[in-house]
Amino acid sequence: MSKRVDPKVKYPKGKIEEPGRTVQLLEEYENLYGDLSAGSGYNALARDLDFAKPFLERFNRKLLYGTDLIDFFDPRYVHIRLLEGFKLDREAYENIYHRNLERLIRH
């Protein structure tokens, strides 16, 4: 999500000073979606909470959660706690958790 990232670093740390390619691509391509459930999705949100909340609010109709996560008792359940901590409006959560995927499947 950050423009200034060393490509050799798998999970960047620290504040996002300038939005990167993810934001640009989500803005540019109507049919592009992002999956938040992998470890990289968690890291991208957790590394800068001040950037993450507006990102989730802005792109809530283009983000998916859980498309490759099958065990909610797994330690990755921290993803949901992180997402719920942003206190987004109910519509944003419903989009991210299921509506966006339902729209994709129907098409």
N, C-alpha and C positions, 0 to 999 in steps of 0.2 A: 504494500500500500504506500510505501515511502519511495520517493524519487531517488534518494541517496542511500543506496544499499550496495554493499559489496556482494557481487554475485556468488562468491564462494561461501558466504555465510547462509546456512540453511534457515536459521531462526533468528532474524535480526532483533536487536534490543534497543530500547530507548525511544524517546519522543520522535514523532513523525513531523519533521519540520516543513516538508513540502509534499503534497500528494503525488503519488507515482502513477505507474502504468495501470494499475488496477482501477483507479478512479477514472482515468482517461478512457479506458476501454469500456467500462460500464456506462459512461456518458455517451460514448460514440456509437455503440452497437446495441440497438434495441433488443436483439435476441440473445444477448450474452447474460449469463447468470453466474453467480459465485456461490460456492459451497463453503459454509462456515465450519463444518463439523470436524475436519481433519486437524491434526496438531498445528499445522501452519495457519489454519483459520483461527484457532484459539490464540496462538502467539500474536497474530496480526492485530487482534482486538485487545488482548491483555497488555501489550507493550505500551500502549498509549490510550488510556481510557478517555481522555479529553478529545481525542481525534475519533475514537471508535463510535461514541454515541451519535454524533452528527452523521457519521458515515452510515450507520445502521438506519437512522431516520431517513436519510436522503435516498438510500438504495433499498429500502425494505421490500420493494416490489421486484427486486432482482436478485435477492439473496435466498439461499436454501439452507436449511439445517437438517442434518441427519441422513443425508443420502448414502453415506457409507458407514454409519454408526448403528450397530445392531444390539449392543448390550448396555442398557441404561444403568446397570449396576457396576459397570466398568469405571475405573478412575476418570475416564473421559467425561463422566457426568458433570465434572467441573465446568464444562462448556455451558451447560444449561444454567448453572448458578451464575456464571459470568454474564450471560445474556440477560437473565432476569434482573440482575443488578443494575442494568442500565435504565430500568423503569420507563421503557418505551410505552407508547399507547397500545392498547389491546389489538388494534388493527395491524400495527407493525409486527407484533409477535405472531399473529395468525398468518400473516403473509409469509414470514420467514419460516415458521414451523410447518405449514401445510398448504396454504392457498397457492403459493407460487408453483409448487410441485404439481398441484391439481391442475392449474392452468396449463402447464407444460404437457402433462399427460393427455389432456383433452385435445391438444393440437397435434 
